[in-house]
Amino acid sequence: MREGKATSTVGAAGCDLTMKGAVLAEILTSSRSGLSDPYSSTPHAVADFIAGIDPDADYYVGAVEV
């Protein structure tokens, strides 16, 4: 958000973000540590998901504090 790559509304328990697919793919590619828990998809499925992201499309991401 500080770099102008996303817009958001922030609340006490999380935030709602809108960003371009290129930014989302970059985030998911660089921070995959949270995707390795036993409840996550396989690494191949995650890579396929990231590959399917349209870099020019707008994506809505809801983030909650756990």
MDTraj code that builds the backbone (N, CA, C; nanometers):
import mdtraj as md
import numpy as np

residues = "MET ARG GLU GLY LYS ALA THR SER THR VAL GLY ALA ALA GLY CYS ASP LEU THR MET LYS GLY ALA VAL LEU ALA GLU ILE LEU THR SER SER ARG SER GLY LEU SER ASP PRO TYR SER SER THR PRO HIS ALA VAL ALA ASP PHE ILE ALA GLY ILE ASP PRO ASP ALA ASP TYR TYR VAL GLY ALA VAL GLU VAL".split()
xyz = np.array([
    [0.0829, -0.1182, 0.0000],
    [0.0000, 0.0000, 0.0000],
    [0.0874, 0.1245, 0.0000],
    [0.1943, 0.1201, 0.0754],
    [0.2824, 0.2368, 0.0810],
    [0.3448, 0.2675, -0.0541],
    [0.3686, 0.1633, -0.1328],
    [0.4310, 0.1813, -0.2637],
    [0.3286, 0.2046, -0.3744],
    [0.2001, 0.2091, -0.3399],
    [0.0967, 0.2324, -0.4387],
    [0.0598, 0.1096, -0.5198],
    [0.0991, -0.0094, -0.4725],
    [0.0709, -0.1331, -0.5457],
    [-0.0631, -0.1950, -0.5061],
    [-0.1271, -0.1431, -0.4011],
    [-0.2554, -0.1969, -0.3558],
    [-0.3335, -0.0865, -0.2879],
    [-0.4654, -0.1018, -0.2870],
    [-0.5515, -0.0132, -0.2094],
    [-0.6216, -0.1000, -0.1062],
    [-0.6601, -0.0406, 0.0055],
    [-0.7207, -0.1232, 0.1088],
    [-0.8066, -0.0431, 0.2041],
    [-0.8874, -0.1182, 0.2782],
    [-0.9545, -0.0678, 0.3962],
    [-0.9057, -0.1557, 0.5106],
    [-0.8658, -0.0939, 0.6189],
    [-0.8069, -0.1665, 0.7310],
    [-0.9002, -0.1583, 0.8499],
    [-0.9232, -0.2722, 0.9131],
    [-1.0041, -0.2785, 1.0331],
    [-0.9250, -0.3386, 1.1476],
    [-0.9909, -0.3587, 1.2594],
    [-0.9236, -0.4111, 1.3782],
    [-0.8755, -0.5547, 1.3605],
    [-0.9451, -0.6338, 1.2796],
    [-0.9106, -0.7756, 1.2677],
    [-0.8490, -0.8124, 1.1334],
    [-0.8237, -0.7155, 1.0462],
    [-0.7657, -0.7491, 0.9164],
    [-0.7854, -0.6368, 0.8176],
    [-0.7735, -0.6702, 0.6894],
    [-0.7906, -0.5689, 0.5860],
    [-0.8392, -0.6330, 0.4568],
    [-0.8987, -0.5516, 0.3730],
    [-0.9443, -0.5919, 0.2406],
    [-0.8581, -0.5176, 0.1404],
    [-0.7918, -0.5917, 0.0516],
    [-0.6992, -0.5324, -0.0438],
    [-0.7460, -0.5536, -0.1866],
    [-0.7144, -0.4597, -0.2732],
    [-0.7322, -0.4758, -0.4165],
    [-0.5969, -0.4483, -0.4799],
    [-0.5522, -0.5431, -0.5648],
    [-0.4221, -0.5283, -0.6280],
    [-0.4222, -0.5936, -0.7653],
    [-0.3272, -0.5572, -0.8482],
    [-0.3096, -0.6197, -0.9787],
    [-0.2549, -0.7611, -0.9599],
    [-0.2849, -0.8459, -1.0557],
    [-0.2387, -0.9833, -1.0508],
    [-0.0875, -0.9952, -1.0437],
    [-0.0161, -0.9061, -1.1102],
    [0.1303, -0.9105, -1.1066],
    [0.1822, -0.8947, -0.9640],
    [0.1186, -0.8076, -0.8866],
    [0.1588, -0.7855, -0.7475],
    [0.1229, -0.9083, -0.6640],
    [0.0038, -0.9614, -0.6828],
    [-0.0390, -1.0800, -0.6084],
    [0.0548, -1.1971, -0.6354],
    [0.0883, -1.2206, -0.7616],
    [0.1785, -1.3307, -0.7964],
    [0.3155, -1.3110, -0.7320],
    [0.3626, -1.1870, -0.7320],
    [0.4920, -1.1577, -0.6692],
    [0.4878, -1.1887, -0.5199],
    [0.3813, -1.1498, -0.4526],
    [0.3683, -1.1761, -0.3091],
    [0.3632, -1.3263, -0.2820],
    [0.2822, -1.3967, -0.3585],
    [0.2689, -1.5405, -0.3360],
    [0.3972, -1.6164, -0.3695],
    [0.4711, -1.5685, -0.4655],
    [0.5965, -1.6338, -0.5033],
    [0.7047, -1.6095, -0.3996],
    [0.7094, -1.4890, -0.3451],
    [0.8174, -1.4541, -0.2522],
    [0.7895, -1.4938, -0.1083],
    [0.6649, -1.5195, -0.0722],
    [0.6334, -1.5500, 0.0682],
    [0.5542, -1.6795, 0.0788],
    [0.6102, -1.7870, 0.0292],
    [0.5400, -1.9146, 0.0282],
    [0.5552, -1.9917, 0.1586],
    [0.6203, -1.9343, 0.2609],
    [0.6409, -2.0073, 0.3855],
    [0.5086, -2.0468, 0.4498],
    [0.4067, -1.9636, 0.4396],
    [0.2774, -1.9944, 0.4974],
    [0.1985, -2.0957, 0.4179],
    [0.2480, -2.1338, 0.2995],
    [0.1765, -2.2286, 0.2153],
    [0.2291, -2.3710, 0.2302],
    [0.3169, -2.3941, 0.3274],
    [0.3773, -2.5258, 0.3410],
    [0.3206, -2.6053, 0.4583],
    [0.2175, -2.5541, 0.5241],
    [0.1613, -2.6290, 0.6363],
    [0.0831, -2.7499, 0.5850],
    [0.0494, -2.8433, 0.6735],
    [-0.0148, -2.9675, 0.6280],
    [-0.1534, -2.9482, 0.5660],
    [-0.2140, -2.8313, 0.5822],
    [-0.3473, -2.8064, 0.5272],
    [-0.3417, -2.7343, 0.3941],
    [-0.2225, -2.7081, 0.3452],
    [-0.2051, -2.6361, 0.2202],
    [-0.2103, -2.7320, 0.1023],
    [-0.2257, -2.6752, -0.0152],
    [-0.2182, -2.7527, -0.1385],
    [-0.0740, -2.7971, -0.1607],
    [-0.0563, -2.8875, -0.2542],
    [0.0787, -2.9320, -0.2879],
    [0.1561, -2.8172, -0.3519],
    [0.2884, -2.8199, -0.3459],
    [0.3667, -2.7148, -0.4111],
    [0.3353, -2.7023, -0.5605],
    [0.3096, -2.8141, -0.6263],
    [0.2755, -2.8107, -0.7692],
    [0.1422, -2.7389, -0.7912],
    [0.0432, -2.7660, -0.7070],
    [-0.0875, -2.7006, -0.7195],
    [-0.0763, -2.5511, -0.6925],
    [0.0059, -2.5134, -0.5956],
    [0.0260, -2.3714, -0.5663],
    [0.0933, -2.3027, -0.6848],
    [0.1951, -2.3665, -0.7423],
    [0.2642, -2.3099, -0.8585],
    [0.1679, -2.2947, -0.9756],
    [0.0804, -2.3926, -0.9969],
    [-0.0196, -2.3828, -1.1039],
    [-0.1161, -2.2674, -1.0787],
    [-0.1571, -2.2507, -0.9534],
    [-0.2472, -2.1411, -0.9180],
    [-0.1819, -2.0067, -0.9487],
    [-0.0565, -1.9901, -0.9059],
    [0.0148, -1.8649, -0.9295],
    [0.0313, -1.8408, -1.0790],
    [0.0623, -1.9450, -1.1545],
    [0.0794, -1.9320, -1.2996],
    [-0.0501, -1.8890, -1.3679],
    [-0.1649, -1.9198, -1.3089],
    [-0.2931, -1.8852, -1.3679],
    [-0.3407, -1.7441, -1.3365],
    [-0.2660, -1.6710, -1.2573],
    [-0.3044, -1.5344, -1.2220],
    [-0.2799, -1.4419, -1.3416],
    [-0.3819, -1.3662, -1.3792],
    [-0.3708, -1.2690, -1.4884],
    [-0.3001, -1.1448, -1.4338],
    [-0.1814, -1.1115, -1.4844],
    [-0.1054, -0.9999, -1.4289],
    [-0.1748, -0.8638, -1.4412],
    [-0.2665, -0.8499, -1.5360],
    [-0.3330, -0.7212, -1.5571],
    [-0.4691, -0.7100, -1.4894],
    [-0.5182, -0.8199, -1.4341],
    [-0.6500, -0.8192, -1.3701],
    [-0.6407, -0.7641, -1.2281],
    [-0.7527, -0.7113, -1.1794],
    [-0.7621, -0.6672, -1.0400],
    [-0.8084, -0.7845, -0.9551],
    [-0.7436, -0.8047, -0.8412],
    [-0.7799, -0.9124, -0.7493],
    [-0.8128, -0.8539, -0.6134],
    [-0.9164, -0.9077, -0.5527],
    [-0.9577, -0.8714, -0.4181],
    [-0.9017, -0.9760, -0.3233],
    [-0.8341, -0.9331, -0.2176],
    [-0.7774, -1.0252, -0.1188],
    [-0.8244, -0.9798, 0.0186],
    [-0.8870, -1.0705, 0.0916],
    [-0.9261, -1.0429, 0.2293],
    [-0.8235, -1.1052, 0.3219],
    [-0.7656, -1.0258, 0.4097],
    [-0.6644, -1.0743, 0.5038],
    [-0.7172, -1.0556, 0.6458],
    [-0.7089, -1.1614, 0.7252],
    [-0.7548, -1.1536, 0.8628],
    [-0.6401, -1.1834, 0.9566],
    [-0.6452, -1.1214, 1.0731],
    [-0.5441, -1.1477, 1.1761],
    [-0.5857, -1.2727, 1.2513],
    [-0.4933, -1.3655, 1.2638],
    [-0.5223, -1.4912, 1.3331],
    [-0.4459, -1.4968, 1.4615],
])
top = md.Topology()
chain = top.add_chain()
for i, resn in enumerate(residues, 1):
    res = top.add_residue(resn, chain, resSeq=i)
    for name in ("N", "CA", "C"):
        top.add_atom(name, md.element.get_by_symbol(name[0]), res)
traj = md.Trajectory(xyz[None], top)
